[in-house]
Amino acid sequence: MLRVIRPWESLRRRDDGVALIAAVGVVLLVAVLVGVTAMIAVSESKGTGRDRQRSSAIAQAESQLDVTIGRIQSAPPSVLGSAALCGPTTSTTKVAGDTFTITTTVSYFTAANQPVDCTSLQNGAAVGLVSISSTATSQALAHAQAAKRTMETLVRLTPNYQVDLNKAIFSQSNLTMANKTNLRSATATPNADVYTNGDFTCNNNEDFQGSIYAQGNVTFSSQCTVAVDVWAGGNITVNNQSAAIGGQALSSGTLTGSPGNIWLGKASLGQQARAVGTATSDMPQGPCNVTGKCFSHVTVGQPPQTSFPQLVWDSTAAGQWAAHGYTTVVNLPNSSFPCGWYNGPNLVGADGHSANLNGKADGVGAWLYANAYHLSGPTIVTVDPSCTTQVQLQGINISLNKNLVLMSAPGINFSGNTQISSVAGTATTQNPNLLYLVQPYTFNGTAPTCNGDGISLNNQVSVDPTVNTLMYSPCSITKANQSTLTGQVYSGAQLNVNNQLDMTYMQLPVWGGLAGMTNSSSIASYNAQTMYKREAQ
C-alpha cells in the first residue's frame, strides 16, 4: 500500500537539516568567543603583569636614588671613593614575586662641574656635585620583554668642616633679635641653629630654620617661628599667639634662680613641651590643653653647652692659613694706608672710577677699596693693635675676586649703605668667594679692649650671596637696619640684631689658632641638596 507524503512533511524534513547546521554554527561561534575571551584574558594578564613590573621598576629605581643620597650624606668623604659609592654597582631585590636587577652609577664633580675620579676622592679631593643614575630591570614574563625604568638625579654637595664653628649665630652673652629677622639654611635643611650662653629674646616677626639653644631664658614677645626645638636652661615664655615651635620646647631649670617653667599661651607646638617646673598654656586654645602635649615636673637635661671658640692670630696661625692657600699677608698700617681716616689721593675701585675717600674710609678701608678686586690669590689683611680706631667703610662698595681675611685687632665698622660683592665672573652662589671679618681673640698675644662693639654692620650694609662671610669678635657685635648676609656670626659678648636681617647659614672653614677646637683642615661630611630628580628616557 502506497503512503502518501504530504507537502508539509517534506518541508519539515528539510528544516531538520538546517537546524543541525545552525546548531553546529552556534557551537563554533561559542568556541570562537571562548577562544577570544581566553586570548583577551591572557593578554590582559600579561599586560597587567608588565604594568605592575613597570610601576615597581620606577619605584625601585627612585628608592635606590634616595638610599644612595642618604649614604653619601652619612659617609666620611674618603668613603665616597669606595666601590660602593663611586662608579657602577649592581644589586637585586624581589617585590611581589618579581625580581629586579638594579644598576646604579654614581659620578662626582667639582663645584665648577669638573669630573672627580674615585681615586682622587679616596685621597681627600673635595666635590660639589654628584650625578646618580639608577636603572631597575625586571625578569621577563612569558612572551614579553623585561620592564626597564631609569631614574636620575643631580645633587649639590655642601661640605661640613671638622670645626666647632658649626652654629649660624653664636652669642657668649645675651642675644636679642628684633624686627624681621629671617634665618634660613643654604642647604634647605633646618640646621641654621642659634646658640647663646645667656638669654635669647625674639621681639618682632622672626623666622629661624633651625633650633634655639639658650643657657638662660627664652622669650618670644611677638610672632616668632622656630622650625625645630627651643631648649632653655631657664624659663621659656611665649607671649604671642602667632608664635610657633616646630619641634619640642624644653626647659631644664639649670639656670641659677630659674624654676624651669614653660608658658606657651596659644602658640603652635609641633611636638611636646617638657619642663622641670611647669609646662602650661593657661588658655583654652593653648597646646597644653591637648592630652600628651605638655609634661610638668619631669627630668630635662641641660641644653648642650658650647664655649666661645678662641680664634687667635700669631705666627702659628699664619702658617696654618698659609698651608691652605692664604700665602699673601698684607700688614697694615703703613705709610700709604695709615690708621685713622684716609686723606690720600683719589683711588680707583672695582668699577674703574677714581673716588675721593676722604671721610668715607680709613686707611685700611681705602686699601680694601683699591685692592680687593684684583687680589693675586687668597689674602690676609692684618691690622695690628697700634691702630686704636676700627676699620671704617661708610657708603663705599668693595668687590672681591678671591678669598679675603680681614684680621683687625681694633675691630670693624661698616655702615652707610656699603655693598660687598664679587667681581663679575669670579664666584657664584654655589662656588662663592669667602670673606672673614675677624677681630681676633688675641693678636700676637694681645687681647682687645671691649669698650663697645668689636664689629658692627649698620644702615643697609649688604653682602651679595656670591660672598660667604664669617663675622667673629670676642667683643659684642651689632647688625642693624636692613642687612643681608650668607655665612655665620660669632660674638664673644652680647649680640644685637636689629631691623631686618636677612641671613642664610653657610659654614665657613677656619684654620689656625683655634684654642680648644678641632682644626678644620678636612671635610667631615657633606650636606645634600637635590637640584632635580626625573625619569630618564
Secondary structure, DSSP 8 states (H G I E B T S, - for coil): ------HHHHHHHHHHHHHHHHHHHHHHHHHHHHHHHHHHHHHHHHHHHHHHHHHHHHHHHHHHHHHHHHHHHHS-GGGGGSTTTSEEEEEEEEETTEEEEEEEEEEEE-TTS-EE-HHHHHTT---SEEEEEEEEEE---TTS---EEEEEEEEEEEEEESSS---SEEESS-EEEES-EEEEETTSSS---EEESS-EEE-SSEEESS-EEESS-EEE-S-EEESS-EEESS-EEE--TT-EESS-EEE---STT----EE-TT-EESS-EEESS-EE--STTSGGGSTTSEE-S------------EE-BSHHHHHHHHTTT--EEEEE--SSS-SSB--SS-EE-TTS-EE--TTTBBHHHHHHHHHGGG-SSSEEEEE-TT--S-EEEES--EEESS-EEEEETT-EEEESS-EEEE-TTS--SSS-EEEEEE--S-BTTB----SSEEEEE-SS-EE-TTEEEEEEESSEEEEESSEEEEEEEEESS-EEEES-EEEEE------S-EETS---SSEEEEEEEEEEEEEE-
